[in-house]
Amino acid sequence: PLEPDIDLSIVARGTPGFSGADLENLVNEAALYAARQNKDKVSLSDLEFAKDKVLMGTERRSMVISDEEKRNTAYHEGGHALVAKLIPGSDPIHKVTIIPRGRALGLTQQLPVDEKHAYPSSYLVNNITILLGGRAAEELVLEDFTTGAGNDIERATEIARKMVCNWGMSKEMGPLTFGKTEEQVFLGREIATHKNYSEETAERIDKEISRIVTENYDRAKKLLSDNIDTLHRLSQRLLEKEVLNAEEIDEIMGIQPPAEEPQ
Ligand code: ZN
């Protein structure tokens, strides 16, 4: 049984792309977690716990992390969160945490307002900027880099590559696809990408990908340096509390909650 005040639309927004089996797993985990606390009903916080576990792996609170590493992570995640907040139209921030999970030292979680099936290029570009916000914050504040941004950079580069090579979103390269991917449908995964363009084109593709990534890195850095005080406040609070939710982030940024509808 569920607590009566559970809003399942929040759970739904946090689980885009989940299959029926994934959702079943999530509900199972939530029930187990509730039972472990001797509760007879499942609450939203149990579902939230289960969702984080399914999506990101188990919390590793016992992992020993130095103060310096923690501070680096707080600024890295603070960078993602602040860039996402500063770009209009990006997916709302749901939670920022510096509690290690699985292989990640921290995490910034955005929840799309609705399930998207086609992404406008502006949305993709914004996502590249948000992905690079972590590294940009490191460069601005720590004046050094950590390897924590490796996965972000890989993902940002991959989006830029697809914009240029698959989705015809680069003005420079035009509405063409580059590289033919042979898919073995019955296995459902990419097997090999064949190069069907000249060396000269390959060079232009590389340049264009590099331009998109670099421009958006600079954009992230500018957003953060223009709001450096907010970045400090956000990261300090993250260090103190380890987890910040959407309302807490708004409060730190001085954003008023929307006025309640009059009854
Ligand atoms: Zn990151």
Residues whose N, C-alpha, C, O or C-beta is under 5 A from the ligand:
A	BS01	ZN	L131 G134 G148 D152
